[in-house]
């Protein structure tokens, strides 16, 4: 969890630490290189439901996931077959072809 103006880390959330406390305000929640802007109000308990991209039958090189604007945001492979991402438009490149997909909040997208 980053301060959007300074980039300072203000907390973290993981599979072993499912929550963090922050003051009311605006934040960027990071998933790999993808950023999810959120706003937390006074007394609010905000639950984020990222989408999950997964792949099966991938080799060790796997697939790189790009945001719609071409920024590398994550990767999946035989050793890490899934990755959570904020809702949005993404693509993977296979044989020099861009394969776009949209990920909604809480969605699961399977790449093969």
N, CA and C atoms as a LAMMPS dump frame, in Angstrom:
ITEM: TIMESTEP
0
ITEM: NUMBER OF ATOMS
336
ITEM: BOX BOUNDS ff ff ff
-5.0000000000000000e+02 5.0000000000000000e+02
-5.0000000000000000e+02 5.0000000000000000e+02
-5.0000000000000000e+02 5.0000000000000000e+02
ITEM: ATOMS id mol type element x y z
1 1 1 N 0.861 -1.169 0
2 1 2 C 0 0 0
3 1 3 C 0.903 1.226 0
4 2 1 N 0.779 2.049 -1.048
5 2 2 C 1.663 3.202 -1.22
6 2 3 C 0.905 4.516 -1.103
7 3 1 N 1.606 5.538 -0.629
8 3 2 C 1.114 6.908 -0.714
9 3 3 C 1.229 7.304 -2.188
10 4 1 N 0.142 7.749 -2.831
11 4 2 C 0.206 8.039 -4.267
12 4 3 C 1.079 9.231 -4.626
13 5 1 N 1.331 10.114 -3.677
14 5 2 C 2.136 11.296 -3.976
15 5 3 C 3.624 11.058 -3.751
16 6 1 N 3.963 10.354 -2.681
17 6 2 C 5.377 10.17 -2.35
18 6 3 C 5.916 8.801 -2.758
19 7 1 N 5.023 7.824 -2.966
20 7 2 C 5.456 6.466 -3.259
21 7 3 C 5.902 5.706 -2.022
22 8 1 N 5.777 6.328 -0.849
23 8 2 C 6.18 5.694 0.405
24 8 3 C 5.259 4.517 0.73
25 9 1 N 5.854 3.394 1.131
26 9 2 C 5.089 2.22 1.551
27 9 3 C 4.482 2.496 2.925
28 10 1 N 3.163 2.304 3.033
29 10 2 C 2.45 2.591 4.274
30 10 3 C 1.868 1.346 4.927
31 11 1 N 1.955 0.245 4.26
32 11 2 C 1.435 -1.017 4.782
33 11 3 C 1.567 -2.075 3.714
34 12 1 N 1.283 -3.31 4.099
35 12 2 C 1.313 -4.385 3.109
36 12 3 C 0.27 -5.429 3.459
37 13 1 N -0.153 -6.114 2.428
38 13 2 C -1.141 -7.17 2.555
39 13 3 C -0.618 -8.351 1.749
40 14 1 N -0.794 -9.544 2.272
41 14 2 C -0.333 -10.739 1.563
42 14 3 C -1.243 -11.907 1.907
43 15 1 N -0.899 -13.076 1.412
44 15 2 C -1.709 -14.256 1.728
45 15 3 C -1.621 -14.619 3.203
46 16 1 N -0.567 -14.195 3.88
47 16 2 C -0.434 -14.484 5.31
48 16 3 C -0.857 -13.309 6.194
49 17 1 N -1.025 -12.126 5.602
50 17 2 C -1.439 -10.923 6.328
51 17 3 C -2.531 -10.255 5.492
52 18 1 N -3.788 -10.614 5.744
53 18 2 C -4.885 -10.233 4.868
54 18 3 C -5.4 -8.811 5.052
55 19 1 N -4.889 -8.061 6.016
56 19 2 C -5.398 -6.699 6.191
57 19 3 C -4.3 -5.786 6.726
58 20 1 N -4.552 -4.496 6.58
59 20 2 C -3.66 -3.485 7.13
60 20 3 C -4.5 -2.271 7.496
61 21 1 N -4.089 -1.54 8.491
62 21 2 C -4.814 -0.345 8.921
63 21 3 C -4.147 0.892 8.338
64 22 1 N -4.963 1.794 7.784
65 22 2 C -4.47 3.051 7.247
66 22 3 C -5.418 4.172 7.663
67 23 1 N -4.936 5.373 7.629
68 23 2 C -5.748 6.556 7.902
69 23 3 C -6.651 6.81 6.691
70 24 1 N -7.747 7.542 6.872
71 24 2 C -8.563 7.903 5.712
72 24 3 C -7.698 8.628 4.678
73 25 1 N -7.926 8.329 3.405
74 25 2 C -7.16 8.978 2.352
75 25 3 C -7.126 8.164 1.088
76 26 1 N -6.27 8.599 0.174
77 26 2 C -6.102 7.917 -1.12
78 26 3 C -4.806 7.137 -1.106
79 27 1 N -4.849 5.959 -1.724
80 27 2 C -3.7 5.056 -1.718
81 27 3 C -3.593 4.342 -3.057
82 28 1 N -2.423 3.771 -3.297
83 28 2 C -2.209 2.858 -4.415
84 28 3 C -1.902 1.494 -3.831
85 29 1 N -2.671 0.506 -4.233
86 29 2 C -2.413 -0.866 -3.797
87 29 3 C -1.729 -1.566 -4.965
88 30 1 N -0.562 -2.144 -4.7
89 30 2 C 0.27 -2.731 -5.754
90 30 3 C 0.051 -4.233 -5.873
91 31 1 N -0.057 -4.672 -7.099
92 31 2 C -0.099 -6.096 -7.448
93 31 3 C 0.954 -6.264 -8.525
94 32 1 N 2.14 -6.737 -8.143
95 32 2 C 3.252 -6.726 -9.095
96 32 3 C 3.533 -5.279 -9.437
97 33 1 N 3.564 -4.96 -10.717
98 33 2 C 3.773 -3.584 -11.15
99 33 3 C 2.46 -2.855 -11.423
100 34 1 N 1.327 -3.552 -11.297
101 34 2 C 0.019 -2.923 -11.498
102 34 3 C -0.38 -2.167 -10.238
103 35 1 N -1.047 -1.038 -10.424
104 35 2 C -1.467 -0.2 -9.297
105 35 3 C -2.985 -0.055 -9.302
106 36 1 N -3.59 -0.193 -8.113
107 36 2 C -5.029 -0.033 -7.966
108 36 3 C -5.261 1.173 -7.07
109 37 1 N -5.736 2.307 -7.625
110 37 2 C -6.001 3.469 -6.784
111 37 3 C -7.277 3.253 -5.965
112 38 1 N -7.194 3.5 -4.672
113 38 2 C -8.35 3.344 -3.793
114 38 3 C -8.455 4.551 -2.87
115 39 1 N -9.655 4.779 -2.378
116 39 2 C -9.883 5.828 -1.392
117 39 3 C -10.569 5.194 -0.193
118 40 1 N -10.056 5.498 1.003
119 40 2 C -10.604 4.951 2.244
120 40 3 C -11.203 6.106 3.042
121 41 1 N -12.476 5.966 3.41
122 41 2 C -13.164 6.986 4.2
123 41 3 C -13.007 6.69 5.691
124 42 1 N -13.279 7.685 6.507
125 42 2 C -13.224 7.535 7.969
126 42 3 C -14.096 6.355 8.405
127 43 1 N -13.525 5.424 9.151
128 43 2 C -14.26 4.278 9.685
129 43 3 C -14.588 3.192 8.678
130 44 1 N -14.169 3.353 7.449
131 44 2 C -14.491 2.378 6.403
132 44 3 C -13.598 1.153 6.475
133 45 1 N -14.175 -0.004 6.244
134 45 2 C -13.437 -1.255 6.061
135 45 3 C -13.557 -1.585 4.583
136 46 1 N -12.497 -1.391 3.847
137 46 2 C -12.492 -1.59 2.404
138 46 3 C -11.935 -2.969 2.08
139 47 1 N -12.693 -3.73 1.342
140 47 2 C -12.248 -5.048 0.906
141 47 3 C -12.006 -5.004 -0.594
142 48 1 N -10.79 -5.304 -0.994
143 48 2 C -10.452 -5.362 -2.418
144 48 3 C -10.579 -6.792 -2.905
145 49 1 N -11.135 -6.941 -4.078
146 49 2 C -11.276 -8.26 -4.688
147 49 3 C -10.586 -8.236 -6.051
148 50 1 N -9.268 -8.42 -6.056
149 50 2 C -8.583 -8.417 -7.351
150 50 3 C -9.034 -9.607 -8.188
151 51 1 N -8.88 -9.474 -9.478
152 51 2 C -9.075 -10.621 -10.346
153 51 3 C -7.83 -11.484 -10.288
154 52 1 N -7.934 -12.691 -10.779
155 52 2 C -6.785 -13.596 -10.787
156 52 3 C -6.598 -14.147 -12.193
157 53 1 N -5.381 -13.984 -12.702
158 53 2 C -5.007 -14.551 -13.991
159 53 3 C -4.21 -15.807 -13.708
160 54 1 N -4.58 -16.897 -14.352
161 54 2 C -3.835 -18.139 -14.154
162 54 3 C -3.582 -18.794 -15.505
163 55 1 N -2.626 -19.675 -15.503
164 55 2 C -2.272 -20.387 -16.724
165 55 3 C -2.03 -21.849 -16.434
166 56 1 N -2.299 -22.676 -17.419
167 56 2 C -2.001 -24.094 -17.267
168 56 3 C -1.147 -24.538 -18.444
169 57 1 N -0.297 -25.502 -18.186
170 57 2 C 0.576 -26.016 -19.226
171 57 3 C 1.664 -25.042 -19.651
172 58 1 N 1.988 -24.097 -18.778
173 58 2 C 3.017 -23.108 -19.109
174 58 3 C 4.407 -23.674 -18.845
175 59 1 N 5.383 -23.195 -19.611
176 59 2 C 6.759 -23.607 -19.348
177 59 3 C 7.39 -22.645 -18.341
178 60 1 N 8.669 -22.798 -18.05
179 60 2 C 9.326 -21.954 -17.052
180 60 3 C 9.421 -20.5 -17.502
181 61 1 N 9.422 -20.258 -18.814
182 61 2 C 9.441 -18.88 -19.308
183 61 3 C 8.08 -18.213 -19.163
184 62 1 N 7.021 -18.992 -19.261
185 62 2 C 5.673 -18.5 -19.033
186 62 3 C 5.233 -17.387 -19.952
187 63 1 N 4.334 -16.558 -19.416
188 63 2 C 3.76 -15.444 -20.15
189 63 3 C 3.925 -14.162 -19.355
190 64 1 N 4.235 -13.092 -20.039
191 64 2 C 4.29 -11.778 -19.416
192 64 3 C 2.947 -11.113 -19.638
193 65 1 N 2.424 -10.509 -18.581
194 65 2 C 1.143 -9.808 -18.663
195 65 3 C 1.438 -8.314 -18.749
196 66 1 N 0.804 -7.66 -19.711
197 66 2 C 0.98 -6.231 -19.946
198 66 3 C -0.325 -5.499 -19.684
199 67 1 N -0.226 -4.267 -19.188
200 67 2 C -1.411 -3.415 -19.095
201 67 3 C -1.784 -2.978 -20.509
202 68 1 N -2.986 -2.43 -20.667
203 68 2 C -3.444 -2.013 -21.993
204 68 3 C -2.5 -1.007 -22.64
205 69 1 N -1.774 -0.225 -21.82
206 69 2 C -0.844 0.765 -22.369
207 69 3 C 0.56 0.208 -22.605
208 70 1 N 0.731 -1.111 -22.461
209 70 2 C 2.005 -1.749 -22.812
210 70 3 C 3.011 -1.905 -21.695
211 71 1 N 2.642 -1.569 -20.459
212 71 2 C 3.571 -1.7 -19.337
213 71 3 C 3.539 -3.137 -18.801
214 72 1 N 4.72 -3.74 -18.586
215 72 2 C 4.785 -5.07 -17.983
216 72 3 C 4.292 -4.969 -16.547
217 73 1 N 3.296 -5.787 -16.19
218 73 2 C 2.743 -5.711 -14.834
219 73 3 C 2.941 -6.994 -14.033
220 74 1 N 3.069 -8.134 -14.695
221 74 2 C 3.205 -9.4 -13.968
222 74 3 C 3.597 -10.506 -14.943
223 75 1 N 3.806 -11.67 -14.39
224 75 2 C 4.091 -12.833 -15.206
225 75 3 C 3.569 -14.087 -14.541
226 76 1 N 3.206 -15.051 -15.359
227 76 2 C 2.818 -16.37 -14.842
228 76 3 C 3.644 -17.409 -15.576
229 77 1 N 3.927 -18.504 -14.895
230 77 2 C 4.768 -19.546 -15.489
231 77 3 C 4.479 -20.867 -14.79
232 78 1 N 5.267 -21.869 -15.123
233 78 2 C 5.119 -23.174 -14.479
234 78 3 C 5.377 -23.079 -12.978
235 79 1 N 6.242 -22.16 -12.566
236 79 2 C 6.565 -22.052 -11.142
237 79 3 C 5.628 -21.103 -10.392
238 80 1 N 4.963 -20.209 -11.073
239 80 2 C 3.945 -19.336 -10.467
240 80 3 C 2.798 -19.263 -11.461
241 81 1 N 1.802 -20.114 -11.265
242 81 2 C 0.761 -20.279 -12.272
243 81 3 C -0.405 -19.309 -12.152
244 82 1 N -0.423 -18.449 -11.135
245 82 2 C -1.494 -17.465 -11.033
246 82 3 C -0.972 -16.169 -10.429
247 83 1 N -1.703 -15.08 -10.698
248 83 2 C -1.293 -13.776 -10.189
249 83 3 C -2.523 -12.898 -10.038
250 84 1 N -2.691 -12.236 -8.879
251 84 2 C -3.822 -11.318 -8.701
252 84 3 C -3.511 -9.964 -9.349
253 85 1 N -4.526 -9.359 -9.958
254 85 2 C -4.373 -8.057 -10.599
255 85 3 C -5.627 -7.212 -10.385
256 86 1 N -5.481 -5.891 -10.379
257 86 2 C -6.65 -5.022 -10.29
258 86 3 C -7.53 -5.173 -11.527
259 87 1 N -8.796 -4.823 -11.41
260 87 2 C -9.654 -4.845 -12.598
261 87 3 C -9.065 -3.95 -13.688
262 88 1 N -9.2 -4.386 -14.931
263 88 2 C -8.692 -3.572 -16.039
264 88 3 C -8.485 -4.388 -17.29
265 89 1 N -7.921 -3.729 -18.275
266 89 2 C -7.635 -4.356 -19.565
267 89 3 C -6.157 -4.701 -19.631
268 90 1 N -5.878 -5.908 -20.08
269 90 2 C -4.52 -6.434 -20.142
270 90 3 C -4.347 -7.197 -21.445
271 91 1 N -3.107 -7.609 -21.7
272 91 2 C -2.857 -8.525 -22.808
273 91 3 C -1.6 -9.341 -22.531
274 92 1 N -1.503 -10.473 -23.219
275 92 2 C -0.283 -11.275 -23.254
276 92 3 C 0.126 -11.351 -24.719
277 93 1 N 1.401 -11.602 -24.936
278 93 2 C 1.904 -11.71 -26.298
279 93 3 C 2.331 -13.15 -26.54
280 94 1 N 1.749 -13.772 -27.561
281 94 2 C 2.079 -15.146 -27.917
282 94 3 C 2.393 -15.165 -29.412
283 95 1 N 3.583 -15.635 -29.755
284 95 2 C 4.022 -15.664 -31.163
285 95 3 C 3.844 -14.307 -31.83
286 96 1 N 4.245 -13.246 -31.117
287 96 2 C 4.195 -11.866 -31.601
288 96 3 C 2.77 -11.363 -31.849
289 97 1 N 1.781 -12.066 -31.291
290 97 2 C 0.389 -11.632 -31.37
291 97 3 C -0.079 -11.205 -29.995
292 98 1 N -0.713 -10.039 -29.921
293 98 2 C -1.274 -9.567 -28.665
294 98 3 C -2.64 -10.198 -28.463
295 99 1 N -2.803 -10.836 -27.312
296 99 2 C -4.08 -11.459 -26.977
297 99 3 C -4.656 -10.678 -25.791
298 100 1 N -5.674 -9.829 -26.063
299 100 2 C -6.22 -8.987 -25.007
300 100 3 C -7.218 -9.743 -24.129
301 101 1 N -7.336 -9.298 -22.897
302 101 2 C -8.387 -9.801 -22.004
303 101 3 C -8.727 -8.715 -20.993
304 102 1 N -9.943 -8.788 -20.5
305 102 2 C -10.416 -7.853 -19.484
306 102 3 C -10.622 -8.621 -18.198
307 103 1 N -10.164 -8.038 -17.121
308 103 2 C -10.272 -8.663 -15.81
309 103 3 C -11.164 -7.777 -14.946
310 104 1 N -12.263 -8.332 -14.479
311 104 2 C -13.158 -7.601 -13.588
312 104 3 C -12.834 -7.903 -12.134
313 105 1 N -13.393 -7.122 -11.237
314 105 2 C -13.165 -7.341 -9.812
315 105 3 C -13.652 -8.733 -9.428
316 106 1 N -12.769 -9.521 -8.827
317 106 2 C -13.112 -10.877 -8.405
318 106 3 C -13.157 -11.907 -9.516
319 107 1 N -12.884 -11.511 -10.75
320 107 2 C -12.913 -12.447 -11.894
321 107 3 C -11.713 -13.386 -11.873
322 108 1 N -11.864 -14.484 -12.566
323 108 2 C -10.759 -15.411 -12.791
324 108 3 C -10.631 -15.615 -14.289
325 109 1 N -9.421 -15.4 -14.83
326 109 2 C -9.167 -15.606 -16.25
327 109 3 C -8.101 -16.679 -16.378
328 110 1 N -8.402 -17.694 -17.177
329 110 2 C -7.486 -18.814 -17.393
330 110 3 C -6.848 -18.666 -18.77
331 111 1 N -5.512 -18.617 -18.8
332 111 2 C -4.771 -18.541 -20.051
333 111 3 C -4.127 -19.897 -20.322
334 112 1 N -4.16 -20.32 -21.559
335 112 2 C -3.576 -21.629 -21.899
336 112 3 C -2.64 -21.484 -23.064
